[in-house]
Amino acid sequence: MIRLSHPTQVLKGTINMPSSKSICNRMLMLQKLYEPEMHLDNISNANDSVLLKNILDNDIRDIDVHDAGTALRFLVAYCAITNGEWTIRGTERLHQRPISQLVDLLRSFGADISYLEEEGFAPLRIVGKPLKTPTTLIDVSNFKSSQFVSAILLIAPLIEGEFNLNVSTRTHSYSYILLTVSCLRRMGFSVYIRGRYISVQKQQKFDAEYFKIEPDWSSFYYWVSMVHLAKEVDLFFPGIRLDNMQKERKRLFDVGNRGITFEEINGGMRIMKKSQGELECNETSNFAQFPDSAMTFAMLLPALGCEFHVFEGLDSLKYKECDREAAIANHLQKVKVDFKKVEEHWELRSTEYTLAEDTLFESYDDHRMVMCAAPLALQKPIRIENESVVKKSYPHFWEDLKSVGFEIKYL
């Protein structure tokens, strides 16, 4: 447990964000499948990516992905089409997250996959073999996870037969499907999107031997939250640009503060604030495409004085590393904010927002539940349980905070 505080509320310095593990995990898979000699620069040091790289580099057959849900889904598809016999397992929490839609689709291609324990859930046994599409149009419009679709797209050029997907653009985290398409295109594959239909061509025109992975925008939003809560700011983030691949960049201006300026300069972004400007806060936000940022904004808005906000698109949060719906409600309850589900959306009411000194925020063994609470230390000292969970996506988070004046006391 730590006690986190900031005596001056002034943030100045250069912050090198962790690389995007979403892009990194996709490119590691594509490198292994199609271009082993390609050099990947700025590989993520997040636990998930380190684990996935080790599995792929060492051709591990008895696979333990721990709590890495992305690695599990991507590796199921990879193993299904790669010669050999595999077992894949993870943590107890990961075994509770359904995977039957992905397995059923792969089986329809001819995959040899069996459940080792409960039907519909990992652990799995897989015997890799050639796969073939059973039809010219594959319907995945009812898939509950975008990662299932991404897993299939990653191996699409290796699947025999015409490959066309019918994908619902309303799928949660659809933007991550588009990110997978972007990665495939960077590998030289032609991928066409026509409305809800995605077609992948088999021929590859790869003319690059180098790919640099860009910084992670989900992690960047913790800093955007800090910028809003600080008194004075002058921060530079190398590699953060509005033309980055990640669609999540579109959320940058969801909260308006006229005291904050954003400037793209020297291949990165400089954020400055000399005074607290007038706040502009919409009444509704939809996080269906960017669920990893929902908790950050839910903690930020009440702290800024937004008394009412409607959150849409949170349905997938209960299936993450923890039940994030319940976890964020508990976080907010500690600052006297009401956060309840009303029909298909969540309503945040914060007319009585109060942050008491040394309020304890639990981790729920979830990196994002820890980091979304951290910016509140700019208002008052807080305590955070199990701070080491940040290693899953942002291992140097606490060191970066120290570099701009945060004080950390280990309890």
Helices and strands as residue ranges (DSSP letters): E 2-5, E 10-14, H 21-34, E 39-41, H 47-57, E 62-64, H 69-81, E 84-89, H 92-95, H 100-108, E 112-115, E 124-128, E 138-139, H 146-155, G 156-158, E 164-166, H 174-186, E 189-194, E 197-204, E 210-212, H 217-229, E 232-238, G 247-251, E 255-257, E 260-265, E 268-273, E 279-281, E 284-286, G 291-293, H 294-304, E 308-312, G 315-319, H 324-333, E 338-342, E 345-349, E 359-361, H 367-371, G 374-378, E 382-384, G 387-392, H 397-403, E 407-410
